[in-house]
């Protein structure tokens, strides 16, 4: 009976050693879980960005409205016969709170 108890204690010690100090121990597991979670979040952001880009490609392929909008916003182009006005505002003054 003593041998069985000693054998069980020895087996428990070996398992505990592997759990805390061996290869693929508990602390490494926790670090890997955190890395996996961070990578999954990064992947989700990239998937969302890719979806937006796919929608933009479809929009650009489907008609000329999206192309015109991009030309106006990014290149400053105007249609023939249109007049372009640039409104330049003065610096905004800091507003003081109203105290009655």
KEKE-3310 file (N, C-alpha, C; in steps of 0.2 Angstrom, whole numbers, plus 5000, padded with zeros to 4 digits):
npx = (5004:5010:5019:5010:5005:5016:5019:5008:5010:5022:5018:5009:5018:5026:5016:5012:5024:5025:5014:5017:5030:5035:5036:5025:5018:5007:5008:5013:5002:4992:4998:4998:4984:4980:4987:4981:4968:4971:4975:4963:4955:4961:4960:4946:4945:4951:4944:4932:4937:4940:4927:4921:4930:4926:4913:4915:4922:4912:4903:4910:4911:4898:4892:4893:4892:4898:4911:4912:4909:4921:4931:4927:4929:4942:4950:4946:4939:4928:4912:4908:4903:4900:4902:4915:4916:4926:4925:4932:4935:4937:4948:4941:4935:4938:4925:4917:4910:4892:4888:4875)
npy = (4994:5006:5008:5010:5022:5030:5029:5036:5048:5052:5051:5062:5072:5073:5076:5089:5096:5096:5103:5116:5119:5113:5109:5118:5124:5130:5144:5148:5144:5153:5165:5162:5161:5174:5180:5173:5179:5192:5192:5187:5198:5207:5201:5202:5215:5217:5209:5217:5229:5224:5220:5233:5238:5229:5233:5246:5244:5237:5247:5257:5250:5249:5261:5278:5288:5286:5287:5300:5307:5303:5310:5323:5325:5320:5325:5337:5341:5348:5349:5353:5369:5371:5381:5384:5387:5392:5393:5402:5402:5413:5413:5404:5412:5409:5404:5412:5405:5408:5418:5423)
npz = (5000:5004:4993:4983:4986:4986:4973:4967:4972:4967:4953:4953:4956:4945:4935:4939:4938:4924:4921:4926:4924:4912:4895:4884:4895:4908:4909:4896:4888:4892:4887:4873:4871:4872:4862:4851:4852:4850:4837:4831:4832:4824:4812:4810:4809:4797:4788:4788:4782:4770:4765:4764:4754:4743:4741:4737:4725:4717:4717:4709:4697:4693:4689:4683:4693:4705:4701:4696:4708:4716:4708:4709:4723:4726:4716:4713:4702:4690:4681:4664:4661:4674:4689:4700:4717:4730:4747:4759:4775:4790:4804:4818:4832:4849:4859:4873:4887:4891:4904:4914)
capx = (5000:5014:5022:5005:5004:5022:5019:5003:5013:5027:5015:5006:5023:5028:5011:5012:5030:5024:5009:5019:5037:5037:5035:5018:5015:5001:5009:5013:4995:4989:5001:4996:4977:4980:4990:4976:4963:4973:4975:4956:4952:4965:4957:4940:4945:4953:4938:4927:4940:4939:4920:4920:4933:4923:4907:4917:4923:4906:4900:4914:4910:4891:4890:4898:4891:4904:4918:4911:4910:4928:4934:4926:4931:4949:4954:4944:4936:4921:4909:4908:4898:4899:4907:4918:4917:4930:4924:4938:4933:4942:4949:4936:4936:4936:4918:4917:4903:4888:4886:4871)
capy = (5000:5012:5009:5013:5029:5034:5029:5041:5055:5053:5053:5069:5077:5073:5080:5096:5098:5097:5108:5123:5121:5109:5111:5120:5124:5134:5151:5148:5143:5159:5169:5160:5162:5181:5181:5171:5184:5198:5190:5186:5205:5210:5198:5204:5222:5216:5207:5222:5233:5221:5221:5240:5239:5226:5237:5251:5241:5236:5254:5260:5246:5249:5267:5284:5292:5285:5289:5307:5309:5303:5315:5329:5326:5319:5328:5344:5342:5351:5348:5358:5373:5373:5386:5381:5392:5390:5397:5402:5405:5416:5408:5404:5414:5405:5407:5411:5403:5413:5418:5428)
capz = (5000:5004:4987:4978:4988:4984:4966:4965:4974:4961:4947:4954:4956:4937:4931:4942:4935:4917:4921:4928:4921:4907:4888:4884:4902:4909:4907:4889:4886:4893:4882:4867:4870:4872:4855:4847:4853:4846:4830:4828:4832:4818:4806:4810:4806:4790:4784:4787:4777:4763:4763:4761:4747:4738:4740:4733:4718:4714:4715:4704:4691:4691:4686:4683:4699:4710:4698:4696:4715:4718:4704:4712:4730:4727:4711:4712:4695:4689:4675:4659:4662:4681:4692:4706:4722:4736:4752:4764:4782:4794:4810:4822:4838:4855:4862:4880:4890:4893:4911:4915)
cpx = (5004:5017:5017:5004:5010:5022:5014:5006:5018:5024:5012:5012:5025:5023:5011:5018:5029:5019:5012:5026:5039:5035:5027:5015:5010:5002:5010:5006:4991:4991:4998:4988:4976:4982:4984:4970:4964:4973:4968:4953:4955:4961:4950:4940:4947:4948:4933:4930:4939:4932:4919:4924:4929:4916:4909:4919:4917:4902:4903:4912:4903:4889:4895:4897:4896:4910:4918:4912:4917:4932:4933:4929:4939:4953:4952:4941:4929:4918:4909:4902:4897:4904:4909:4919:4921:4928:4929:4935:4938:4942:4943:4938:4934:4930:4919:4910:4899:4886:4882:4872)
cpy = (5006:5013:5012:5020:5033:5034:5035:5048:5057:5055:5060:5074:5078:5077:5087:5099:5100:5103:5115:5124:5117:5112:5113:5120:5129:5142:5152:5148:5150:5165:5168:5162:5170:5183:5179:5176:5190:5197:5190:5193:5208:5207:5200:5211:5222:5214:5213:5227:5230:5221:5228:5241:5235:5230:5243:5249:5240:5242:5257:5256:5247:5255:5272:5288:5292:5288:5297:5310:5309:5308:5322:5330:5325:5323:5335:5346:5344:5349:5354:5362:5375:5378:5384:5387:5389:5395:5396:5406:5408:5411:5409:5407:5410:5408:5406:5409:5409:5413:5424:5431)
cpz = (5000:4997:4982:4980:4986:4976:4964:4967:4969:4955:4947:4953:4948:4934:4933:4939:4928:4916:4922:4925:4915:4900:4888:4890:4902:4907:4899:4885:4886:4888:4875:4866:4869:4864:4850:4847:4849:4839:4827:4828:4826:4812:4805:4807:4798:4785:4783:4782:4770:4761:4760:4755:4742:4736:4735:4726:4714:4712:4709:4697:4689:4687:4686:4689:4704:4707:4698:4704:4718:4714:4707:4719:4730:4722:4710:4705:4695:4682:4671:4661:4670:4683:4699:4711:4728:4741:4757:4770:4786:4800:4815:4829:4844:4858:4869:4882:4892:4901:4913:4922)
residu = (UNK:UNK:UNK:UNK:UNK:UNK:UNK:UNK:UNK:UNK:UNK:UNK:UNK:UNK:UNK:UNK:UNK:UNK:UNK:UNK:UNK:UNK:UNK:UNK:UNK:UNK:UNK:UNK:UNK:UNK:UNK:UNK:UNK:UNK:UNK:UNK:UNK:UNK:UNK:UNK:UNK:UNK:UNK:UNK:UNK:UNK:UNK:UNK:UNK:UNK:UNK:UNK:UNK:UNK:UNK:UNK:UNK:UNK:UNK:UNK:UNK:UNK:UNK:UNK:UNK:UNK:UNK:UNK:UNK:UNK:UNK:UNK:UNK:UNK:UNK:UNK:UNK:UNK:UNK:UNK:UNK:UNK:UNK:UNK:UNK:UNK:UNK:UNK:UNK:UNK:UNK:UNK:UNK:UNK:UNK:UNK:UNK:UNK:UNK:UNK)
# end
